[in-house]
């Protein structure tokens, strides 16, 4: 069983459904966490890692980095 994941900024519990993964947007600055899944066409989709966020968007060329990061 995977350990509970809590958002570092809000402390909200992040619950992942089957096939979903947690990432952060690869940019300098405060981490912005997103959840990804495979869309119906096989391309990756993302939404903000916030329980209130239900909107899925195409990942496209956005750079994502695994979360939690190695060593954290």
C-alpha positions as CSV (number, residue, x, y, z in Angstrom):
1,X,0.0,0.0,0.0
2,X,1.4,3.4,-1.0
3,X,2.1,5.9,1.8
4,X,-0.3,8.9,2.2
5,X,0.8,11.8,0.1
6,X,0.1,15.3,1.4
7,X,0.4,18.5,-0.6
8,X,3.5,20.4,0.7
9,X,1.8,23.8,0.5
10,X,-1.8,23.0,1.7
11,X,-1.4,19.8,3.7
12,X,-4.3,18.3,1.8
13,X,-4.3,14.6,1.3
14,X,-3.7,13.6,-2.3
15,X,-5.5,10.5,-3.3
16,X,-4.6,8.9,-6.6
17,X,-6.9,6.6,-8.6
18,X,-5.7,3.6,-10.5
19,X,-3.4,4.8,-13.4
20,X,-2.8,8.2,-11.9
21,X,0.7,9.5,-11.0
22,X,1.9,12.6,-9.0
23,X,4.3,15.0,-10.7
24,X,5.5,18.6,-10.3
25,X,5.9,21.0,-13.1
26,X,9.6,21.3,-14.0
27,X,10.3,25.0,-13.5
28,X,12.3,27.0,-10.9
29,X,10.4,28.2,-8.0
30,X,7.7,26.8,-5.7
31,X,6.6,23.3,-6.7
32,X,3.3,23.1,-8.5
33,X,2.0,19.5,-8.2
34,X,-0.2,17.8,-10.8
35,X,-1.8,14.4,-11.2
36,X,-1.5,12.7,-14.6
37,X,-3.3,9.9,-16.3
38,X,-3.5,8.5,-19.8
39,X,-6.3,10.0,-21.9
40,X,-8.7,8.2,-24.2
41,X,-6.3,8.8,-27.2
42,X,-3.3,7.5,-25.2
43,X,-1.8,11.0,-24.6
44,X,-1.1,12.2,-21.1
45,X,-3.6,14.5,-19.3
46,X,-3.0,16.5,-16.1
47,X,-5.0,18.3,-13.5
48,X,-3.8,20.3,-10.5
49,X,-3.2,18.1,-7.4
50,X,-6.0,19.8,-5.5
51,X,-9.1,17.8,-4.4
52,X,-11.3,20.6,-5.8
53,X,-9.7,20.5,-9.3
54,X,-11.6,18.3,-11.7
55,X,-10.5,19.8,-15.1
56,X,-8.1,17.6,-17.1
57,X,-5.8,19.2,-19.7
58,X,-3.3,17.9,-22.3
59,X,0.2,17.7,-21.0
60,X,1.7,18.4,-24.4
61,X,5.3,19.7,-24.2
62,X,5.1,20.7,-20.5
63,X,8.1,19.3,-18.6
64,X,7.1,17.2,-15.6
65,X,9.4,15.9,-12.8
66,X,8.5,12.9,-10.6
67,X,7.2,13.8,-7.1
68,X,8.3,13.2,-4.4
69,X,11.7,13.8,-5.7
70,X,14.5,11.4,-5.1
71,X,16.0,11.9,-1.7
72,X,13.1,13.9,-0.3
